[in-house]
Amino acid sequence: MKLMIASDIHGSAYYCRKLMESYYNEKPDKLLLLGDILYHGPRNDLPEEYAPKEVIKMLNGINDNILCVRGNCDTEVDQMVLDFEVLAEYAYLYIDGFTFFATHGHKFSEKNPPKLKHGDILLNGHTHVPKFEKYENFIYLNCGSVSIPKENSPHSYMIFENGELLWKTLDGDVYRRERL
C-alpha cells in the first residue's frame, strides 16, 4: 500500500493546490491528513492564499481516498463542510506489517506518547517540523507542514510504501529517506 501523509494545510488554497498536484502525481492508495485543515489558528500568520472554501472543494473532490484525524484547529463546523471524517482524535493503521498511531500531536506527541508496543510508530503533524526519531519503545515520525513549515523546513509531505519513508517537498523532491 502506498500512503501519502500530510498535515497543517491551514486553509491555504495555494499550498493545498500544490499538495493536490503531488497527490495526482504520486497516485497513493490513500491520503492521510493529520489535522489543521481549514483554519490557520491564532498563533500562525495567514498562510499564502488563505481560502478555506477553495481547500474544501479540492479535498471533497477526493473524499473517498482521505483518512483524517482532528487537529487542534479543527472543529465541528469543519465537519459540516467536509465530506470525510475529520473529528477522530487518532487512528490506528496497520500497513505492511507496521502499526501506526496517527494523531495530530497536540495531545499525544513524542514527549507524551500513547501506550505503544516496541516497533510501533507514532505519527504526528502539529509542530510543522519534519522528524524521524527512534525511541526505546516506538518510532516517532512527523511529516512537517504543507503550508506553514517551521525551523527552515520545506513545505512538505511524506510517502510510506513497502517499509520505506520519503519526506518530499511539494515539488516532489526527496529530501529525506528512512527505512523502517
C-alpha positions as a Markdown table, in Angstrom:
| # | Residue | x | y | z |
|---|---|---|---|---|
| 1 | Met | 0.0 | 0.0 | 0.0 |
| 2 | Lys | 1.2 | 3.5 | -0.8 |
| 3 | Leu | 0.2 | 6.1 | 1.8 |
| 4 | Met | 0.6 | 9.8 | 1.3 |
| 5 | Ile | 0.8 | 11.7 | 4.7 |
| 6 | Ala | 0.3 | 15.4 | 5.1 |
| 7 | Ser | -0.6 | 17.9 | 7.8 |
| 8 | Asp | -1.3 | 21.5 | 8.6 |
| 9 | Ile | -2.8 | 22.9 | 5.4 |
| 10 | His | -4.3 | 25.7 | 7.5 |
| 11 | Gly | -6.7 | 26.9 | 4.8 |
| 12 | Ser | -4.1 | 27.7 | 2.2 |
| 13 | Ala | -5.6 | 27.2 | -1.3 |
| 14 | Tyr | -2.1 | 27.8 | -2.8 |
| 15 | Tyr | -0.4 | 25.0 | -0.9 |
| 16 | Cys | -3.4 | 22.7 | -1.0 |
| 17 | Arg | -3.3 | 23.0 | -4.8 |
| 18 | Lys | 0.3 | 22.0 | -4.8 |
| 19 | Leu | -0.5 | 19.1 | -2.5 |
| 20 | Met | -3.2 | 18.0 | -4.9 |
| 21 | Glu | -0.7 | 18.2 | -7.8 |
| 22 | Ser | 1.6 | 15.9 | -5.8 |
| 23 | Tyr | -1.3 | 13.6 | -4.9 |
| 24 | Tyr | -2.2 | 13.1 | -8.5 |
| 25 | Asn | 1.5 | 12.6 | -9.5 |
| 26 | Glu | 2.1 | 10.2 | -6.6 |
| 27 | Lys | -1.1 | 8.2 | -7.1 |
| 28 | Pro | -1.3 | 6.9 | -3.5 |
| 29 | Asp | -3.9 | 4.4 | -2.3 |
| 30 | Lys | -4.9 | 6.8 | 0.5 |
| 31 | Leu | -4.1 | 10.3 | 1.7 |
| 32 | Leu | -3.8 | 10.6 | 5.4 |
| 33 | Leu | -4.3 | 14.1 | 6.8 |
| 34 | Leu | -3.0 | 14.8 | 10.3 |
| 35 | Gly | -5.3 | 17.7 | 11.0 |
| 36 | Asp | -5.4 | 21.5 | 10.9 |
| 37 | Ile | -7.1 | 21.6 | 7.5 |
| 38 | Leu | -9.1 | 24.8 | 7.2 |
| 39 | Tyr | -8.3 | 27.3 | 10.0 |
| 40 | His | -4.9 | 29.0 | 10.4 |
| 41 | Gly | -5.1 | 29.3 | 14.2 |
| 42 | Pro | -4.4 | 32.3 | 16.4 |
| 43 | Arg | -0.7 | 31.7 | 16.7 |
| 44 | Asn | 0.0 | 31.4 | 13.0 |
| 45 | Asp | 0.1 | 34.2 | 10.4 |
| 46 | Leu | -2.3 | 33.8 | 7.5 |
| 47 | Pro | -0.8 | 31.3 | 5.0 |
| 48 | Glu | -0.4 | 32.2 | 1.4 |
| 49 | Glu | -3.8 | 32.4 | -0.4 |
| 50 | Tyr | -5.8 | 31.8 | 2.7 |
| 51 | Ala | -9.1 | 30.5 | 1.2 |
| 52 | Pro | -10.7 | 27.7 | 3.2 |
| 53 | Lys | -13.6 | 27.4 | 0.8 |
| 54 | Glu | -11.2 | 26.5 | -2.1 |
| 55 | Val | -9.5 | 23.9 | 0.2 |
| 56 | Ile | -12.9 | 22.4 | 0.9 |
| 57 | Lys | -13.6 | 21.9 | -2.8 |
| 58 | Met | -10.2 | 20.4 | -3.5 |
| 59 | Leu | -10.3 | 17.9 | -0.6 |
| 60 | Asn | -14.0 | 17.0 | -1.1 |
| 61 | Gly | -13.2 | 16.1 | -4.7 |
| 62 | Ile | -11.0 | 13.2 | -3.4 |
| 63 | Asn | -13.0 | 12.4 | -0.2 |
| 64 | Asp | -13.2 | 8.6 | -0.8 |
| 65 | Asn | -9.4 | 8.4 | -0.6 |
| 66 | Ile | -8.9 | 10.5 | 2.5 |
| 67 | Leu | -8.2 | 9.3 | 6.0 |
| 68 | Cys | -8.1 | 12.1 | 8.6 |
| 69 | Val | -7.5 | 12.9 | 12.3 |
| 70 | Arg | -8.5 | 16.0 | 14.1 |
| 71 | Gly | -6.1 | 18.8 | 14.6 |
| 72 | Asn | -6.2 | 21.4 | 17.4 |
| 73 | Cys | -7.6 | 24.0 | 14.9 |
| 74 | Asp | -10.3 | 21.6 | 13.5 |
| 75 | Thr | -13.9 | 21.9 | 14.8 |
| 76 | Glu | -17.4 | 20.5 | 14.4 |
| 77 | Val | -18.1 | 23.4 | 11.9 |
| 78 | Asp | -15.4 | 22.0 | 9.7 |
| 79 | Gln | -17.1 | 18.6 | 9.7 |
| 80 | Met | -20.2 | 20.3 | 8.4 |
| 81 | Val | -18.5 | 21.3 | 5.1 |
| 82 | Leu | -16.0 | 18.4 | 4.6 |
| 83 | Asp | -17.2 | 15.2 | 3.1 |
| 84 | Phe | -14.8 | 12.9 | 5.1 |
| 85 | Glu | -14.5 | 12.3 | 8.8 |
| 86 | Val | -12.3 | 15.0 | 10.4 |
| 87 | Leu | -13.1 | 14.7 | 14.1 |
| 88 | Ala | -11.3 | 11.4 | 15.1 |
| 89 | Glu | -8.7 | 12.2 | 17.8 |
| 90 | Tyr | -6.5 | 9.4 | 16.5 |
| 91 | Ala | -6.4 | 6.4 | 14.2 |
| 92 | Tyr | -4.6 | 3.0 | 14.3 |
| 93 | Leu | -3.4 | 2.0 | 10.9 |
| 94 | Tyr | -2.0 | -1.5 | 10.1 |
| 95 | Ile | 0.0 | -1.3 | 6.9 |
| 96 | Asp | 2.5 | -3.8 | 5.5 |
| 97 | Gly | 3.1 | -5.3 | 9.0 |
| 98 | Phe | 3.6 | -1.9 | 10.7 |
| 99 | Thr | 1.3 | -0.4 | 13.3 |
| 100 | Phe | 0.9 | 3.4 | 13.1 |
| 101 | Phe | -0.8 | 5.5 | 15.8 |
| 102 | Ala | -1.8 | 8.6 | 13.8 |
| 103 | Thr | -2.8 | 11.8 | 15.6 |
| 104 | His | -2.3 | 15.5 | 15.2 |
| 105 | Gly | 0.3 | 15.9 | 18.0 |
| 106 | His | -1.2 | 18.4 | 20.4 |
| 107 | Lys | -2.3 | 15.7 | 22.8 |
| 108 | Phe | -0.2 | 12.7 | 22.0 |
| 109 | Ser | 3.4 | 13.5 | 21.0 |
| 110 | Glu | 6.9 | 12.2 | 21.2 |
| 111 | Lys | 7.0 | 13.8 | 24.7 |
| 112 | Asn | 3.6 | 12.4 | 25.7 |
| 113 | Pro | 3.2 | 9.2 | 23.7 |
| 114 | Pro | 0.2 | 6.9 | 24.0 |
| 115 | Lys | 0.8 | 3.4 | 25.1 |
| 116 | Leu | 2.7 | 1.8 | 22.3 |
| 117 | Lys | 4.5 | -1.5 | 21.8 |
| 118 | His | 8.1 | -1.9 | 20.7 |
| 119 | Gly | 8.3 | -1.0 | 17.0 |
| 120 | Asp | 5.0 | 0.9 | 16.8 |
| 121 | Ile | 5.0 | 4.2 | 15.0 |
| 122 | Leu | 3.7 | 7.4 | 16.4 |
| 123 | Leu | 2.8 | 9.7 | 13.5 |
| 124 | Asn | 2.2 | 13.4 | 14.1 |
| 125 | Gly | 2.0 | 16.8 | 12.4 |
| 126 | His | 1.3 | 19.9 | 14.7 |
| 127 | Thr | 4.9 | 21.1 | 15.2 |
| 128 | His | 5.3 | 21.9 | 11.5 |
| 129 | Val | 8.8 | 20.3 | 11.7 |
| 130 | Pro | 9.7 | 17.0 | 9.9 |
| 131 | Lys | 11.3 | 14.4 | 12.2 |
| 132 | Phe | 12.3 | 10.8 | 12.5 |
| 133 | Glu | 13.4 | 9.6 | 15.9 |
| 134 | Lys | 13.8 | 6.1 | 17.3 |
| 135 | Tyr | 12.9 | 5.7 | 21.0 |
| 136 | Glu | 13.3 | 2.6 | 23.1 |
| 137 | Asn | 9.6 | 1.6 | 22.6 |
| 138 | Phe | 8.5 | 3.4 | 19.5 |
| 139 | Ile | 9.4 | 5.3 | 16.4 |
| 140 | Tyr | 8.4 | 8.9 | 16.1 |
| 141 | Leu | 7.6 | 10.5 | 12.7 |
| 142 | Asn | 6.5 | 14.0 | 11.9 |
| 143 | Cys | 5.6 | 14.8 | 8.3 |
| 144 | Gly | 6.1 | 18.6 | 8.6 |
| 145 | Ser | 3.7 | 21.1 | 7.3 |
| 146 | Val | 2.1 | 21.7 | 3.9 |
| 147 | Ser | 1.6 | 25.4 | 4.3 |
| 148 | Ile | 3.4 | 26.9 | 7.3 |
| 149 | Pro | 6.7 | 24.9 | 7.8 |
| 150 | Lys | 8.9 | 25.9 | 10.7 |
| 151 | Glu | 12.6 | 25.8 | 11.6 |
| 152 | Asn | 13.6 | 26.3 | 7.9 |
| 153 | Ser | 12.0 | 23.1 | 6.8 |
| 154 | Pro | 10.3 | 22.8 | 3.4 |
| 155 | His | 6.6 | 22.8 | 2.5 |
| 156 | Ser | 6.3 | 19.0 | 2.6 |
| 157 | Tyr | 4.5 | 15.7 | 2.8 |
| 158 | Met | 5.6 | 12.0 | 3.4 |
| 159 | Ile | 5.1 | 8.8 | 1.4 |
| 160 | Phe | 5.1 | 5.4 | 3.1 |
| 161 | Glu | 5.5 | 2.4 | 0.9 |
| 162 | Asn | 7.0 | -1.1 | 1.4 |
| 163 | Gly | 8.6 | -0.1 | 4.7 |
| 164 | Glu | 10.3 | 3.0 | 3.3 |
| 165 | Leu | 9.5 | 6.6 | 4.2 |
| 166 | Leu | 10.2 | 9.5 | 1.9 |
| 167 | Trp | 9.9 | 13.1 | 3.0 |
| 168 | Lys | 9.2 | 15.2 | -0.1 |
| 169 | Thr | 8.9 | 18.9 | -0.9 |
| 170 | Leu | 5.6 | 19.9 | -2.6 |
| 171 | Asp | 7.6 | 19.8 | -5.9 |
| 172 | Gly | 8.2 | 16.1 | -5.3 |
| 173 | Asp | 11.9 | 16.3 | -4.5 |
| 174 | Val | 13.0 | 13.7 | -1.8 |
| 175 | Tyr | 14.9 | 15.4 | 1.0 |
| 176 | Arg | 15.0 | 12.5 | 3.4 |
| 177 | Arg | 14.6 | 8.8 | 3.2 |
| 178 | Glu | 14.4 | 6.2 | 6.0 |
| 179 | Arg | 13.7 | 2.5 | 6.1 |
| 180 | Leu | 11.7 | 1.1 | 9.0 |
